[in-house]
Amino acid sequence: MTLYELLLMLHVFSAIIWLGAGFVFTVMVALARKEGDSAREASYHADIDRLATVLFIPAAMATFVFGLLAAIDGNWDFGQAWIIIGIAGWLLSFLIGVLYFKPESEKIAALGEQGEAGMSEAMMRSKRMIAVDNFELTTLYVVAASMVLKPTGDDPGVLIALAAILGLVALVNFRALSGTPADAAPATTSP
């Protein structure tokens, strides 16, 4: 096994852990929401808060470091589209995780511990967090697809498809981010 192969393997394993953990969190929260179990949904955010420093952040950092080292050892050109997509996607995801998910999970968990008094706000915040999570997780899958497909500037179809997927997910989740309830009637104005 060459150094490049070792670094690439560690990069892939780290990404699997990061993506897998994010996917499991998304499924668990979605199941709790579907079952109407607000207390369990809020408790998952406490779990995320605990897992951020021991799982999500280390896996994200390992993914970046091993990927960077593999790219250097493999003499990859950092100007290639798939590497730029990878670095930009990693940075976006990492910043969302550290600057939004961690503090928001702490707030949701604290509200959930208040019982019924804080549950309404906890569920509103959780709904927004799920929307952000959908976008962030899709970003990571777009990055993973880029790592596999390795599109260049000569692959506009692949680049457009990846951008369209990310744009569609952002659009679908925009309503939750804006705080507008999905079942709210549209605003009307009086003449």
PESUL-V144290 format. One record per pair of residues at least 12 apart in sequence whose ideal C-beta (glycine too) atoms are under 7 Angstrom apart, sorted by the first residue. I is the first residue (numbers start at 1). J is the second residue. Records with the same first field share a line. If there is no record, write none. Layout:
# PESUL-V144290
I: J / J
This chain:
# PESUL-V144290
3: 73
4: 70 / 73 / 74
7: 66 / 69 / 70 / 73
8: 70
10: 66
11: 63 / 66 / 67 / 70
14: 59 / 62 / 63 / 66
15: 63 / 144
17: 59
18: 56 / 59 / 60 / 63
19: 140 / 144
21: 55 / 56 / 59
22: 137 / 140
23: 137
25: 44 / 48
26: 133 / 137
28: 44
29: 41 / 44 / 126 / 130
32: 44
38: 119 / 123
39: 112
41: 126
42: 108 / 109 / 111 / 112 / 119 / 122 / 126
43: 112
45: 105 / 108 / 109 / 112 / 126
46: 109
48: 101 / 105
49: 102 / 105 / 106 / 109
52: 101 / 102
56: 97
57: 98
60: 93 / 94 / 97
63: 90
64: 90
67: 86
71: 83
80: 152
81: 151 / 152 / 153 / 159
82: 146 / 147 / 150 / 151
85: 143 / 146
86: 143 / 146 / 147
89: 139 / 140 / 142 / 143
90: 143
92: 139
93: 136 / 139 / 140
96: 132 / 136
100: 132
104: 125 / 129
107: 125
108: 122 / 125 / 126 / 129
127: 176
128: 176 / 177 / 179
130: 176
131: 173 / 176 / 177
132: 177
134: 169 / 173
135: 169 / 170 / 173
138: 165 / 166 / 169
139: 166
142: 162 / 165 / 166
145: 162
146: 162
